[in-house]
Amino acid sequence: MITPNKTTGSARVDRAPGGQKAESERRRGLQEGRIYLIWWMVILAIICIGYATTFWI
């Protein structure tokens, strides 16, 4: 009976910081996603410009 009480207590303690970490990770994920999208746009723009210049030349 003593061990399950300890596990539940530790679980309750771990849940609060875990939620905060999840929120910070979500924010980091959104920032990384935006950076990846920007990089993909830049790469696609360079490729499109390269194809356009090759065809025009």
Distance bins in CASP14 RR format, pairs under 12 A and 6 or more apart:
PFRMAT RR
TARGET T0000
AUTHOR 0000-0000-0000
RMODE 2
METHOD distances of the structure
MODEL  1
1 7 0 0 0 0 0 1 0 0 0 0 0
1 8 0 0 0 0 0 1 0 0 0 0 0
2 8 0 0 0 0 0 1 0 0 0 0 0
2 9 0 0 0 0 0 1 0 0 0 0 0
3 9 0 0 0 0 0 1 0 0 0 0 0
3 10 0 0 0 0 0 1 0 0 0 0 0
4 10 0 0 0 0 0 1 0 0 0 0 0
4 11 0 0 0 0 0 1 0 0 0 0 0
5 11 0 0 0 0 0 1 0 0 0 0 0
5 12 0 0 0 0 0 1 0 0 0 0 0
6 12 0 0 0 0 0 1 0 0 0 0 0
6 13 0 0 0 0 0 1 0 0 0 0 0
7 13 0 0 0 0 0 1 0 0 0 0 0
7 14 0 0 0 0 0 1 0 0 0 0 0
8 14 0 0 0 0 0 1 0 0 0 0 0
8 15 0 0 0 0 0 1 0 0 0 0 0
9 15 0 0 0 0 1 0 0 0 0 0 0
9 16 0 0 0 0 0 1 0 0 0 0 0
10 16 0 0 0 0 0 1 0 0 0 0 0
10 17 0 0 0 0 0 1 0 0 0 0 0
11 17 0 0 0 0 0 1 0 0 0 0 0
11 18 0 0 0 0 0 1 0 0 0 0 0
12 18 0 0 0 0 0 1 0 0 0 0 0
14 20 0 0 0 0 0 1 0 0 0 0 0
14 21 0 0 0 0 0 1 0 0 0 0 0
14 22 0 0 0 0 0 1 0 0 0 0 0
15 21 0 0 0 0 0 1 0 0 0 0 0
15 22 0 0 0 0 0 1 0 0 0 0 0
16 22 0 0 0 0 0 1 0 0 0 0 0
16 23 0 0 0 0 0 1 0 0 0 0 0
17 23 0 0 0 0 0 1 0 0 0 0 0
17 24 0 0 0 0 0 1 0 0 0 0 0
18 24 0 0 0 0 1 0 0 0 0 0 0
18 25 0 0 0 0 1 0 0 0 0 0 0
18 26 0 0 0 0 0 1 0 0 0 0 0
19 25 0 0 0 0 1 0 0 0 0 0 0
19 26 0 0 0 0 1 0 0 0 0 0 0
20 26 0 0 0 0 0 1 0 0 0 0 0
20 27 0 0 0 0 0 1 0 0 0 0 0
21 27 0 0 0 0 0 1 0 0 0 0 0
21 28 0 0 0 0 0 1 0 0 0 0 0
22 28 0 0 0 0 0 1 0 0 0 0 0
22 29 0 0 0 0 0 1 0 0 0 0 0
23 29 0 0 0 0 0 1 0 0 0 0 0
23 30 0 0 0 0 0 1 0 0 0 0 0
24 30 0 0 0 0 0 1 0 0 0 0 0
24 31 0 0 0 0 0 1 0 0 0 0 0
25 31 0 0 0 0 0 1 0 0 0 0 0
25 32 0 0 0 0 0 1 0 0 0 0 0
26 32 0 0 0 0 0 1 0 0 0 0 0
26 33 0 0 0 0 0 1 0 0 0 0 0
27 33 0 0 0 0 0 1 0 0 0 0 0
27 34 0 0 0 0 0 1 0 0 0 0 0
28 34 0 0 0 0 0 1 0 0 0 0 0
28 35 0 0 0 0 0 1 0 0 0 0 0
29 35 0 0 0 0 1 0 0 0 0 0 0
29 36 0 0 0 0 1 0 0 0 0 0 0
29 37 0 0 0 0 0 1 0 0 0 0 0
30 36 0 0 0 0 0 1 0 0 0 0 0
30 37 0 0 0 0 0 1 0 0 0 0 0
31 37 0 0 0 0 0 1 0 0 0 0 0
31 38 0 0 0 0 0 1 0 0 0 0 0
32 38 0 0 0 0 0 1 0 0 0 0 0
32 39 0 0 0 0 0 1 0 0 0 0 0
33 39 0 0 0 0 1 0 0 0 0 0 0
33 40 0 0 0 0 1 0 0 0 0 0 0
33 41 0 0 0 0 0 1 0 0 0 0 0
34 40 0 0 0 0 0 1 0 0 0 0 0
34 41 0 0 0 0 0 1 0 0 0 0 0
35 41 0 0 0 0 0 1 0 0 0 0 0
35 42 0 0 0 0 0 1 0 0 0 0 0
36 42 0 0 0 0 0 1 0 0 0 0 0
36 43 0 0 0 0 0 1 0 0 0 0 0
37 43 0 0 0 0 0 1 0 0 0 0 0
37 44 0 0 0 0 0 1 0 0 0 0 0
38 44 0 0 0 0 0 1 0 0 0 0 0
38 45 0 0 0 0 0 1 0 0 0 0 0
39 45 0 0 0 0 0 1 0 0 0 0 0
39 46 0 0 0 0 0 1 0 0 0 0 0
40 46 0 0 0 0 0 1 0 0 0 0 0
40 47 0 0 0 0 0 1 0 0 0 0 0
41 47 0 0 0 0 0 1 0 0 0 0 0
41 48 0 0 0 0 0 1 0 0 0 0 0
42 48 0 0 0 0 0 1 0 0 0 0 0
42 49 0 0 0 0 0 1 0 0 0 0 0
43 49 0 0 0 0 0 1 0 0 0 0 0
43 50 0 0 0 0 0 1 0 0 0 0 0
44 50 0 0 0 0 0 1 0 0 0 0 0
44 51 0 0 0 0 0 1 0 0 0 0 0
45 51 0 0 0 0 0 1 0 0 0 0 0
45 52 0 0 0 0 0 1 0 0 0 0 0
46 52 0 0 0 0 0 1 0 0 0 0 0
46 53 0 0 0 0 0 1 0 0 0 0 0
47 53 0 0 0 0 0 1 0 0 0 0 0
47 54 0 0 0 0 0 1 0 0 0 0 0
48 54 0 0 0 0 0 1 0 0 0 0 0
48 55 0 0 0 0 0 1 0 0 0 0 0
49 55 0 0 0 0 0 1 0 0 0 0 0
49 56 0 0 0 0 0 1 0 0 0 0 0
50 56 0 0 0 0 1 0 0 0 0 0 0
50 57 0 0 0 0 1 0 0 0 0 0 0
51 57 0 0 0 0 0 1 0 0 0 0 0
END
